[in-house]
Amino acid sequence: MPTIDNVQVAQDLTALWGVNAYEYKIDGKQVDFQDLMIKVSERRAVTVEGEVAPLTTRIRARNKDLEILGKALSELSAAQATLKSDAGGDDHSTYSFSADVKARVKELTGTNLDNNETKKWIEYFTQRVKSKIDALNNESQTDMSRLQSLVDRRDESYSTATNLMTAVSDTRANLIRNL
């Protein structure tokens, strides 16, 4: 990343009016104030862009978790459908759960999900999965708001840089025209 330094120029007529003139250096090359502001705007956009990448990775991972949890909820609901509606706690499901659902339920509850579970345990697992889905959805909403904010800041930075470049170009064109 380029380094930006400022060096005070020898006193000149601007000092008589209470203004100190500065020449700025970016990577050792002297630039004027407009170029400095453009570089600052570009750097801000790059910094914001750097924050967007990890956030989108986290959002993708969460969406994958939500997909697996949705599948787990679907399988748990199907297992509940195999149970007798008026059965007591000793009624067992014979539903065959997939390996990824078993792994995810174990991760959430710390308990192994068997293919022969009682109604009580299936309801417990279902509630745990629903709770986790709700928590992940809340996190997703927060991250999506943050992502939207970052995208807005990035767009604003590029817009500022573009506006500065246009203003500098127009000013220089007017000066040349007036000469």
Sequence and secondary structure as in RCSB ss.txt:
>XXXX:A:sequence
MPTIDNVQVAQDLTALWGVNAYEYKIDGKQVDFQDLMIKVSERRAVTVEGEVAPLTTRIRARNKDLEILGKALSE
LSAAQATLKSDAGGDDHSTYSFSADVKARVKELTGTNLDNNETKKWIEYFTQRVKSKIDALNNESQTDMSRLQSL
VDRRDESYSTATNLMTAVSDTRANLIRNL
>XXXX:A:secstr
   EEEEE    HHHHTT   EEEEETTEEE HHHHHHHHHHHHHHHHHHHHHHHHHHHHHHHHHHHHHHHHHHH
HHHHHHTS TT  TT B      HHHHHHHHHHHSS   SS BHHHHHHHHHHHHHHHHHHHHHHHHHHHHHHHH
HHHHHHHHHHHHHHHHHHHHHHHHHHHH 
